[in-house]
Amino acid sequence: MEKQIIWRGLLAGAVAGVLAFVFARIFVEPQIELAIGYEDGIGAAHQALEAAAGTAAHSHGAEGGGFTRAIQMNIGMGLGVLLFSLAIGALFAVVFAVAYGRVGDISARLLSLYVAGAMLLCVYIVPALKYPASPPALSLDETIRQRTLLYLLMVALSAALLVAAVYLGRQLVARLGAWNATLVAGAGYLVAVAVVMLILPTIDETPGPLVDDAGTIVYEGFPADVLYEFRLYSLGTQAVIYATIGLVFAALVSRLIGESRKDALAAS
């Protein structure tokens, strides 16, 4: 049964990967293109200032990386989104298998939607409030290790706190009732997450305006509308992934469990 659940999670993840790639290709990729254009422009402005000052010019633009933009925006993005969705689908199936039958009398379909919503919340939305997604030109190479570790730490803490909140809510049901227990557990999760966000350091590498020695702005800061739309559509991509996995997996697993029950009844 566990293997069959995992395979259905992978299938749901594959479907989600295709839909998420289409969404990202239409909405996210244009914002990445604008960010790369900004990086090239500010790199050229840096070189012009250095040339005017009589110093050796340095490269401030984006590295080619050996791949053309066409490959990056199609094959690269497609494979990246698909592999990520498959990993999330497998993780989703494991969480479902662990939770089914242990979090109350909830149908497989409804539990699938609950797990999808909970994973979207604790794995992406909450960590993104502290460390939001950023397009190219908004991060420094020398801080990539720190940013990655802090983001993964935020994801792990958010997931652990959500599990603890669910456990707390289950323990309080007999004393407070289902509704009040849910409110208390939810409030506890929000307070704990807020404390974690206050403790962890903030990293903001959004480029400001480039100025010359006289203080004159020679190149504008990173466009706020590009940053906003990139983060909005990144959230949309994640929502497509988790919603698709939740809905597709719900249909697949409910049929699997229904068939298993019929076989058990027939055997008895």
Backbone as numpy.savetxt, mean C-alpha at the origin, in Angstrom:
# Nx Ny Nz CAx CAy CAz Cx Cy Cz
-7.62 -28.80 2.53 -8.45 -27.60 2.53 -7.58 -26.33 2.53
-6.51 -26.33 3.35 -5.65 -25.14 3.43 -5.00 -24.85 2.09
-4.53 -25.89 1.41 -3.90 -25.68 0.10 -4.90 -25.14 -0.91
-6.12 -25.64 -0.86 -7.14 -25.16 -1.79 -7.48 -23.70 -1.51
-7.48 -23.32 -0.23 -7.73 -21.92 0.12 -6.60 -21.03 -0.39
-5.35 -21.49 -0.24 -4.21 -20.71 -0.71 -4.26 -20.51 -2.21
-4.60 -21.57 -2.94 -4.67 -21.46 -4.40 -5.75 -20.48 -4.82
-6.84 -20.47 -4.11 -7.90 -19.50 -4.43 -7.46 -18.08 -4.09
-6.66 -17.93 -3.05 -6.11 -16.62 -2.75 -5.17 -16.14 -3.85
-4.35 -17.03 -4.37 -3.44 -16.68 -5.47 -4.23 -16.32 -6.73
-5.30 -17.06 -7.01 -6.11 -16.75 -8.18 -6.76 -15.38 -8.03
-7.29 -15.11 -6.85 -7.89 -13.80 -6.60 -6.83 -12.71 -6.72
-5.62 -12.98 -6.25 -4.54 -12.02 -6.37 -4.16 -11.75 -7.81
-4.18 -12.79 -8.65 -3.85 -12.61 -10.06 -4.88 -11.73 -10.76
-6.16 -11.96 -10.48 -7.22 -11.12 -11.06 -7.05 -9.68 -10.58
-6.77 -9.51 -9.29 -6.58 -8.18 -8.74 -5.38 -7.48 -9.37
-4.31 -8.24 -9.64 -3.12 -7.66 -10.24 -3.40 -7.09 -11.63
-4.17 -7.81 -12.42 -4.51 -7.34 -13.77 -5.33 -6.05 -13.69
-6.36 -6.05 -12.85 -7.21 -4.85 -12.74 -6.44 -3.68 -12.16
-5.60 -3.94 -11.16 -4.83 -2.87 -10.54 -3.82 -2.28 -11.52
-3.22 -3.13 -12.37 -2.28 -2.62 -13.37 -2.98 -1.69 -14.35
-4.17 -2.08 -14.80 -4.93 -1.21 -15.71 -5.22 0.13 -15.05
-5.64 0.09 -13.79 -5.93 1.32 -13.06 -4.67 2.18 -12.92
-3.57 1.55 -12.49 -2.32 2.29 -12.28 -1.77 2.84 -13.59
-1.90 2.06 -14.65 -1.38 2.51 -15.96 -2.13 3.74 -16.44
-3.42 3.81 -16.15 -4.23 4.93 -16.61 -4.06 6.16 -15.72
-4.01 5.96 -14.40 -4.06 7.09 -13.48 -2.73 7.41 -12.81
-1.97 6.39 -12.41 -0.72 6.64 -11.67 0.42 7.01 -12.60
0.54 6.31 -13.72 1.68 6.51 -14.62 1.81 7.96 -15.12
0.73 8.66 -15.47 0.90 10.07 -15.88 1.51 10.94 -14.79
1.21 10.64 -13.52 1.80 11.42 -12.43 3.28 11.10 -12.28
3.66 9.84 -12.51 5.07 9.47 -12.48 5.83 10.19 -13.60
5.20 10.28 -14.76 5.82 10.97 -15.89 6.05 12.44 -15.57
5.08 13.07 -14.92 5.24 14.47 -14.52 6.34 14.63 -13.48
6.44 13.66 -12.57 7.48 13.72 -11.54 8.87 13.58 -12.15
9.00 12.69 -13.13 10.28 12.52 -13.81 10.64 13.77 -14.59
9.63 14.39 -15.22 9.87 15.63 -15.93 10.35 16.73 -14.98
9.78 16.77 -13.79 10.23 17.75 -12.80 11.68 17.48 -12.39
12.00 16.20 -12.18 13.36 15.84 -11.77 14.37 16.23 -12.84
14.02 16.00 -14.10 14.91 16.40 -15.19 15.07 17.92 -15.23
13.96 18.63 -15.03 14.00 20.09 -15.10 14.84 20.71 -13.99
14.64 20.22 -12.77 15.42 20.79 -11.66 16.89 20.37 -11.75
17.16 19.21 -12.34 18.55 18.80 -12.57 19.24 19.75 -13.53
18.53 20.11 -14.61 19.09 21.05 -15.57 19.31 22.42 -14.93
18.39 22.83 -14.04 18.54 24.11 -13.36 19.74 24.11 -12.43
19.97 22.99 -11.75 21.17 22.86 -10.90 22.44 23.00 -11.74
22.46 22.34 -12.87 23.64 22.39 -13.73 23.88 23.82 -14.24
22.81 24.52 -14.57 22.95 25.90 -15.05 23.52 26.80 -13.96
23.07 26.62 -12.72 23.60 27.41 -11.61 25.08 27.10 -11.38
25.43 25.83 -11.44 26.82 25.45 -11.23 27.72 25.97 -12.34
27.20 25.94 -13.58 27.99 26.47 -14.70 28.17 27.97 -14.56
27.12 28.67 -14.12 27.23 30.12 -13.94 28.20 30.47 -12.82
28.29 29.58 -11.80 29.20 29.84 -10.69 30.62 29.41 -11.00
30.82 28.76 -12.14 32.15 28.33 -12.53 32.61 27.05 -11.88
31.68 26.28 -11.32 32.03 24.99 -10.70 31.70 23.88 -11.66
32.28 22.70 -11.38 32.03 21.54 -12.25 30.59 21.10 -12.12
29.96 20.86 -13.24 28.55 20.45 -13.22 28.43 18.99 -12.82
27.40 18.71 -12.02 27.12 17.34 -11.59 25.76 16.94 -12.12
25.58 15.64 -12.28 24.30 15.13 -12.77 23.30 15.08 -11.62
22.16 15.79 -11.81 21.10 15.80 -10.80 19.83 15.14 -11.31
19.85 14.67 -12.51 18.64 14.09 -13.09 18.51 12.63 -12.75
17.47 12.01 -13.28 17.21 10.60 -13.03 18.14 9.74 -13.85
18.57 8.63 -13.29 19.42 7.69 -14.00 18.56 6.85 -14.94
19.13 6.49 -16.06 18.37 5.72 -17.02 18.06 4.33 -16.52
19.00 3.70 -15.78 18.76 2.38 -15.21 18.80 1.26 -16.22
19.13 1.56 -17.51 19.22 0.51 -18.52 17.89 0.12 -19.13
16.78 0.70 -18.68 15.47 0.37 -19.21 14.80 1.64 -19.73
14.13 1.53 -20.85 13.42 2.67 -21.40 12.14 2.91 -20.60
11.58 4.10 -20.75 10.33 4.41 -20.05 9.20 3.50 -20.50
9.21 3.11 -21.78 8.16 2.23 -22.28 8.18 0.89 -21.55
9.37 0.36 -21.33 9.48 -0.90 -20.60 9.09 -0.72 -19.14
9.53 0.38 -18.54 9.24 0.63 -17.13 7.74 0.77 -16.89
7.04 1.52 -17.76 5.63 1.82 -17.52 4.70 0.69 -17.92
5.20 -0.26 -18.70 4.35 -1.37 -19.14 4.78 -2.69 -18.51
5.89 -3.24 -18.96 6.35 -4.52 -18.42 6.74 -4.40 -16.96
7.53 -3.38 -16.65 8.00 -3.22 -15.26 6.86 -3.02 -14.28
5.98 -2.07 -14.59 4.85 -1.83 -13.70 3.92 -3.03 -13.65
3.68 -3.65 -14.80 2.77 -4.80 -14.83 3.26 -5.95 -13.98
4.54 -6.30 -14.12 5.09 -7.40 -13.31 5.11 -7.03 -11.84
5.48 -5.79 -11.54 5.53 -5.38 -10.14 4.18 -5.46 -9.46
3.15 -4.93 -10.13 1.80 -4.95 -9.56 1.28 -6.38 -9.45
1.56 -7.21 -10.46 1.08 -8.59 -10.44 1.73 -9.39 -9.31
3.04 -9.28 -9.15 3.73 -10.01 -8.09 3.27 -9.54 -6.72
3.09 -8.23 -6.57 2.60 -7.70 -5.29 1.20 -8.25 -4.99
0.33 -8.25 -5.99 -1.04 -8.74 -5.78 -1.07 -10.23 -5.46
-0.20 -11.01 -6.10 -0.12 -12.44 -5.78 0.32 -12.65 -4.33
1.30 -11.86 -3.89 1.76 -11.97 -2.50 0.65 -11.60 -1.53
-0.07 -10.54 -1.84 -1.18 -10.13 -0.97 -2.29 -11.18 -0.99
-2.55 -11.77 -2.16 -3.57 -12.81 -2.24 -3.23 -14.02 -1.39
-1.95 -14.43 -1.41 -1.52 -15.55 -0.58 -1.63 -15.22 0.90
-1.16 -14.02 1.27 -1.26 -13.59 2.67 -2.72 -13.50 3.11
-3.56 -12.98 2.23 -4.99 -12.87 2.51 -5.58 -14.25 2.80
-5.22 -15.24 1.98 -5.76 -16.59 2.18 -5.32 -17.18 3.51
-4.06 -16.91 3.90 -3.57 -17.41 5.19 -4.34 -16.76 6.34
-4.53 -15.45 6.27 -5.28 -14.75 7.32 -6.70 -15.28 7.40
-7.33 -15.49 6.24 -8.70 -16.02 6.23 -8.75 -17.40 6.86
-7.81 -18.27 6.50 -7.80 -19.63 7.04 -7.64 -19.62 8.55
-6.82 -18.71 9.07 -6.61 -18.62 10.51 -7.85 -18.06 11.21
-8.49 -17.08 10.58 -9.61 -16.39 11.22 -10.93 -17.15 11.12
-11.10 -17.94 10.06 -12.40 -18.58 9.85 -12.72 -19.54 11.00
-13.89 -19.32 11.60 -14.33 -20.13 12.71 -13.80 -19.69 14.06
-12.92 -18.67 14.07 -12.33 -18.21 15.34 -12.75 -16.80 15.73
-13.47 -16.12 14.85 -13.87 -14.73 15.15 -15.39 -14.59 15.19
-16.06 -15.65 15.56 -17.50 -15.58 15.67 -18.20 -16.31 14.53
-19.51 -16.29 14.58 -20.33 -16.99 13.59 -20.51 -16.07 12.38
-19.50 -16.01 11.51 -19.50 -15.15 10.34 -19.36 -16.03 9.10
-20.15 -15.73 8.08 -20.08 -16.52 6.85 -18.74 -16.29 6.16
-18.39 -17.24 5.30 -17.11 -17.14 4.59 -17.06 -15.89 3.71
-18.16 -15.57 3.06 -18.19 -14.39 2.19 -18.00 -13.10 2.99
-18.73 -12.99 4.09 -18.63 -11.78 4.90 -17.25 -11.66 5.53
-16.72 -12.78 6.00 -15.38 -12.75 6.59 -14.33 -12.34 5.56
-14.50 -12.78 4.33 -13.58 -12.40 3.27 -13.56 -10.89 3.07
-14.72 -10.27 3.09 -14.79 -8.81 2.95 -14.20 -8.11 4.16
-14.45 -8.65 5.35 -13.87 -8.07 6.57 -12.34 -8.13 6.54
-11.81 -9.26 6.12 -10.35 -9.41 6.07 -9.76 -8.45 5.04
-10.43 -8.31 3.90 -9.93 -7.40 2.87 -9.90 -5.96 3.40
-10.96 -5.54 4.06 -11.00 -4.19 4.61 -9.98 -3.98 5.70
-9.82 -4.98 6.57 -8.85 -4.86 7.66 -7.43 -4.80 7.14
-7.12 -5.62 6.11 -5.77 -5.59 5.55 -5.48 -4.28 4.83
-6.46 -3.76 4.10 -6.28 -2.47 3.45 -5.99 -1.39 4.49
-6.71 -1.44 5.61 -6.54 -0.45 6.66 -5.17 -0.53 7.32
-4.80 -1.73 7.78 -3.58 -1.85 8.59 -2.31 -1.99 7.77
-2.42 -2.52 6.54 -1.22 -2.73 5.73 -0.90 -1.52 4.86
-1.92 -0.75 4.48 -1.64 0.38 3.59 -2.09 1.74 4.15
-3.37 1.87 4.50 -3.89 3.19 4.84 -3.18 3.78 6.05
-3.12 3.03 7.15 -2.49 3.55 8.37 -1.01 3.85 8.16
-0.21 2.91 7.61 1.20 3.26 7.35 1.37 4.44 6.41
0.45 4.59 5.43 0.55 5.69 4.49 0.25 7.04 5.14
-0.47 7.03 6.24 -0.71 8.29 6.95 0.59 8.84 7.53
1.48 7.95 7.90 2.78 8.36 8.46 3.84 8.48 7.38
3.87 7.50 6.47 4.86 7.49 5.39 4.14 7.31 4.06
3.57 8.38 3.52 2.79 8.26 2.28 3.66 7.94 1.08
3.02 7.37 0.07 3.73 7.04 -1.17 4.22 8.31 -1.84
5.38 8.23 -2.47 5.97 9.39 -3.14 6.44 9.00 -4.53
6.22 9.86 -5.52 6.69 9.58 -6.87 8.19 9.84 -6.99
8.78 9.50 -8.12 10.20 9.81 -8.33 10.47 11.30 -8.13
11.68 11.62 -7.69 12.15 12.99 -7.44 11.80 13.47 -6.04
11.10 12.67 -5.26 10.75 13.09 -3.91 11.49 12.31 -2.84
12.54 11.63 -3.19 13.27 10.86 -2.20 14.75 10.89 -2.53
15.56 10.77 -1.49 17.00 10.78 -1.64 17.54 9.35 -1.57
18.52 9.06 -2.40 19.09 7.71 -2.43 19.71 7.33 -1.09
20.30 8.31 -0.39 21.00 8.00 0.84 20.05 7.69 2.00
18.75 7.97 1.85 17.80 7.69 2.93 16.88 6.52 2.62
17.11 5.84 1.48 16.17 4.80 1.07 16.11 3.65 2.09
17.24 3.30 2.67 17.27 2.21 3.66 16.46 2.61 4.89
16.67 3.82 5.38 15.94 4.28 6.56 14.44 4.34 6.29
14.06 4.88 5.13 12.65 5.00 4.80 11.99 3.64 4.67
12.68 2.70 4.05 12.12 1.36 3.88 11.92 0.66 5.22
12.92 0.73 6.09 12.82 0.08 7.39 11.72 0.70 8.25
11.62 2.03 8.22 10.57 2.69 9.00 9.19 2.34 8.49
9.03 2.26 7.17 7.73 1.91 6.60 7.35 0.48 6.97
8.29 -0.45 6.84 8.00 -1.84 7.19 7.69 -1.98 8.68
8.39 -1.21 9.50 8.10 -1.22 10.94 6.69 -0.71 11.21
6.28 0.34 10.50 4.93 0.87 10.67 3.89 -0.14 10.24
4.14 -0.85 9.15 3.20 -1.89 8.69 3.08 -3.00 9.72
4.21 -3.46 10.25 4.21 -4.56 11.22 3.48 -4.14 12.50
3.76 -2.93 12.99 3.11 -2.47 14.21 1.61 -2.27 14.00
1.23 -1.73 12.86 -0.19 -1.53 12.58 -0.94 -2.87 12.52
-0.34 -3.86 11.86 -0.98 -5.18 11.77 -1.07 -5.83 13.15
0.01 -5.74 13.93 0.01 -6.36 15.27 -1.02 -5.69 16.17
-1.13 -4.39 16.08 -2.11 -3.67 16.91 -3.54 -4.00 16.50
-3.77 -4.21 15.20 -5.11 -4.59 14.76 -5.48 -5.98 15.27
-4.53 -6.92 15.21 -4.78 -8.26 15.74 -5.08 -8.18 17.23
-4.32 -7.37 17.95 -4.56 -7.20 19.39 -5.93 -6.58 19.65
-6.34 -5.65 18.79 -7.65 -5.02 18.96 -8.77 -6.01 18.73
-8.61 -6.88 17.72 -9.63 -7.91 17.47 -9.71 -8.87 18.65
-8.57 -9.26 19.17 -8.56 -10.16 20.33 -9.22 -9.50 21.54
-8.90 -8.22 21.75 -9.51 -7.49 22.87 -11.02 -7.42 22.71
-11.46 -7.13 21.50 -12.90 -7.05 21.25 -13.61 -8.36 21.52
-12.99 -9.49 21.14 -13.58 -10.79 21.38 -13.68 -11.08 22.88
-12.69 -10.63 23.65 -12.70 -10.87 25.08 -13.75 -10.02 25.80
-14.09 -8.87 25.21 -15.03 -7.96 25.86 -16.48 -8.17 25.46
-16.73 -9.05 24.49 -18.10 -9.25 24.00 -19.03 -9.71 25.11
-18.60 -10.68 25.90 -19.47 -11.22 26.96 -19.81 -10.16 28.00
-18.89 -9.24 28.25 -19.10 -8.23 29.29 -19.82 -6.99 28.78
-19.48 -6.53 27.57 -20.00 -5.26 27.07 -21.01 -5.41 25.94
-21.10 -6.59 25.35 -21.92 -6.74 24.16 -21.09 -6.51 22.92
-21.56 -7.02 21.78 -20.77 -6.96 20.54 -20.51 -5.53 20.09
-21.53 -4.67 20.15 -21.36 -3.29 19.65 -20.37 -2.51 20.50
-20.58 -2.51 21.81 -19.68 -1.74 22.69 -18.26 -2.31 22.68
-18.14 -3.62 22.60 -16.81 -4.23 22.55 -16.07 -3.81 21.28
-16.81 -3.73 20.17 -16.20 -3.29 18.91 -15.74 -1.85 19.01
-16.55 -0.99 19.64 -16.18 0.42 19.80 -14.93 0.57 20.66
-14.88 -0.16 21.75 -13.73 -0.08 22.65 -12.46 -0.57 21.95
-12.57 -1.70 21.26 -11.40 -2.25 20.55 -10.94 -1.30 19.45
-11.89 -0.73 18.72 -11.54 0.20 17.65 -10.87 1.45 18.18
-11.41 1.98 19.29 -10.81 3.16 19.91 -9.40 2.85 20.41
-9.23 1.67 20.99 -7.90 1.28 21.46 -6.90 1.19 20.32
-7.35 0.67 19.18 -6.46 0.58 18.02 -6.05 1.97 17.54
-7.01 2.88 17.46 -6.72 4.24 16.99 -5.76 4.96 17.92
-5.96 4.81 19.23 -5.07 5.46 20.19 -3.66 4.90 20.09
-3.56 3.57 20.00 -2.24 2.93 19.92 -1.51 3.34 18.64
-2.24 3.41 17.53 -1.63 3.83 16.26 -1.16 5.28 16.34
-1.97 6.13 16.97 -1.59 7.54 17.10 -0.31 7.68 17.92
-0.17 6.88 18.97 1.04 6.92 19.81 2.26 6.47 18.99
2.08 5.41 18.21 3.19 4.92 17.38 3.61 5.99 16.37
2.66 6.67 15.76 2.98 7.71 14.78 3.73 8.87 15.41
3.40 9.18 16.66 4.11 10.25 17.35 5.54 9.85 17.69
5.75 8.57 17.97 7.08 8.10 18.38 8.02 7.98 17.18
7.53 7.41 16.08 8.38 7.19 14.92 8.75 8.52 14.25
9.96 8.63 13.74 10.39 9.88 13.10 9.65 10.13 11.79
9.50 11.40 11.46 8.86 11.80 10.20 9.92 12.12 9.16
9.69 11.69 7.93 10.61 11.95 6.83 9.86 12.69 5.74
10.26 13.92 5.47 9.65 14.72 4.40 10.76 15.20 3.48
10.81 14.65 2.28 11.86 15.00 1.32 11.30 15.69 0.09
10.11 16.30 0.22 9.52 17.00 -0.91 10.38 18.19 -1.30
10.88 18.26 -2.54 11.77 19.36 -2.94 11.07 20.71 -2.90
11.74 21.68 -2.28 11.25 23.04 -2.30 11.79 23.79 -3.50
11.49 25.09 -3.61 12.00 25.87 -4.74 13.53 25.93 -4.74
14.11 25.95 -5.93 15.56 26.11 -6.09 15.86 27.60 -6.23
16.75 28.10 -5.40 17.08 29.53 -5.42 18.57 29.72 -5.71
18.90 30.88 -6.26 20.31 31.20 -6.51 20.90 31.90 -5.30
22.13 32.37 -5.42 22.81 33.01 -4.30 22.12 34.28 -3.84
21.38 34.93 -4.75 20.68 36.16 -4.40 19.32 35.89 -3.77
18.93 34.63 -3.69 17.65 34.28 -3.11 16.50 34.29 -4.10
16.82 34.43 -5.38 15.79 34.44 -6.42 15.42 33.00 -6.80
14.14 32.75 -6.90 13.67 31.41 -7.27 13.95 31.19 -8.76
14.75 30.17 -9.05 15.06 29.85 -10.45 14.31 28.62 -10.92
13.76 27.86 -10.01 12.95 26.71 -10.38 11.97 26.42 -9.24
10.72 26.22 -9.61 9.67 26.04 -8.60 9.83 24.74 -7.84
9.18 24.66 -6.67 9.17 23.42 -5.90 8.29 22.37 -6.57
8.31 21.17 -6.01 7.55 20.08 -6.62 6.06 20.43 -6.60
5.36 20.26 -7.73 3.94 20.63 -7.83 3.07 19.88 -6.82
2.32 20.61 -6.02 1.48 19.99 -5.00 0.37 19.15 -5.61
-0.16 19.57 -6.77 -1.25 18.81 -7.38 -0.77 17.45 -7.88
0.47 17.37 -8.38 1.02 16.09 -8.82 1.20 15.15 -7.63
1.72 15.70 -6.53 1.91 14.90 -5.32 0.57 14.38 -4.80
-0.43 15.26 -4.75 -1.75 14.87 -4.26 -2.36 13.78 -5.13
-2.33 13.97 -6.45 -2.97 13.00 -7.33 -2.21 11.67 -7.34
-0.88 11.71 -7.23 -0.13 10.46 -7.16 -0.54 9.66 -5.93
-0.62 10.33 -4.79 -0.98 9.61 -3.56 -2.44 9.17 -3.59
-3.31 9.96 -4.17 -4.72 9.58 -4.27 -4.88 8.35 -5.15
-4.23 8.34 -6.31 -4.36 7.21 -7.23 -3.59 5.99 -6.72
-2.55 6.20 -5.93 -1.87 5.06 -5.30 -2.81 4.38 -4.33
-3.55 5.18 -3.56 -4.57 4.62 -2.67 -5.64 3.89 -3.48
-6.03 4.48 -4.62 -7.02 3.83 -5.47 -6.53 2.49 -5.99
-5.25 2.40 -6.34 -4.69 1.13 -6.81 -4.76 0.07 -5.72
-4.40 0.46 -4.50 -4.47 -0.48 -3.39 -5.92 -0.90 -3.11
-6.85 0.05 -3.21 -8.26 -0.27 -2.99 -8.75 -1.27 -4.03
-8.32 -1.10 -5.29 -8.70 -2.06 -6.34 -8.17 -3.44 -6.01
-6.92 -3.52 -5.55 -6.32 -4.82 -5.22 -7.10 -5.52 -4.12
-7.31 -4.85 -3.00 -7.94 -5.50 -1.86 -9.43 -5.76 -2.10
-10.12 -4.84 -2.78 -11.53 -5.06 -3.07 -11.71 -6.25 -4.01
-10.85 -6.34 -5.04 -10.95 -7.45 -5.98 -10.64 -8.78 -5.30
-9.58 -8.79 -4.51 -9.24 -10.03 -3.80 -10.38 -10.44 -2.88
-10.93 -9.49 -2.13 -12.02 -9.81 -1.21 -13.23 -10.37 -1.92
-13.64 -9.75 -3.04 -14.84 -10.19 -3.75 -14.62 -11.51 -4.48
-13.50 -11.62 -5.19 -13.23 -12.86 -5.94 -13.02 -14.03 -4.99
-12.25 -13.81 -3.94 -11.99 -14.87 -2.98 -13.28 -15.27 -2.27
-14.15 -14.31 -1.96 -15.41 -14.63 -1.30 -16.25 -15.59 -2.14
-16.30 -15.33 -3.45 -17.07 -16.21 -4.32 -16.44 -17.60 -4.41
-15.12 -17.65 -4.51 -14.43 -18.93 -4.66 -14.48 -19.76 -3.38
-14.21 -19.12 -2.24 -14.11 -19.87 -1.00 -15.48 -20.30 -0.49
-16.51 -19.50 -0.74 -17.85 -19.90 -0.30 -18.30 -21.15 -1.04
-17.94 -21.24 -2.30 -18.27 -22.45 -3.07 -17.48 -23.64 -2.56
-16.19 -23.42 -2.26 -15.34 -24.50 -1.74 -15.88 -25.03 -0.42
-16.20 -24.13 0.49 -16.70 -24.55 1.81 -18.06 -25.22 1.69
-18.91 -24.70 0.79 -20.21 -25.33 0.57 -20.07 -26.74 0.06
-19.15 -26.96 -0.89 -18.93 -28.30 -1.42 -18.34 -29.22 -0.36
-17.46 -28.70 0.50 -16.87 -29.51 1.56 -17.93 -29.97 2.55
-18.87 -29.08 2.86 -19.94 -29.45 3.79 -20.84 -30.50 3.19
-21.13 -30.37 1.89 -21.97 -31.38 1.24 -21.29 -32.74 1.24
-19.97 -32.75 0.99 -19.24 -34.02 1.01 -19.24 -34.62 2.41
-19.10 -33.76 3.44 -19.10 -34.27 4.82 -20.44 -34.85 5.20
-21.52 -34.18 4.77 -22.87 -34.69 5.07 -23.13 -35.99 4.33
-22.65 -36.07 3.08 -22.86 -37.30 2.31 -22.09 -38.47 2.92
-20.90 -38.18 3.44 -20.08 -39.23 4.04 -20.68 -39.75 5.35
-21.39 -38.86 6.05 -21.99 -39.28 7.30 -23.32 -40.01 7.09
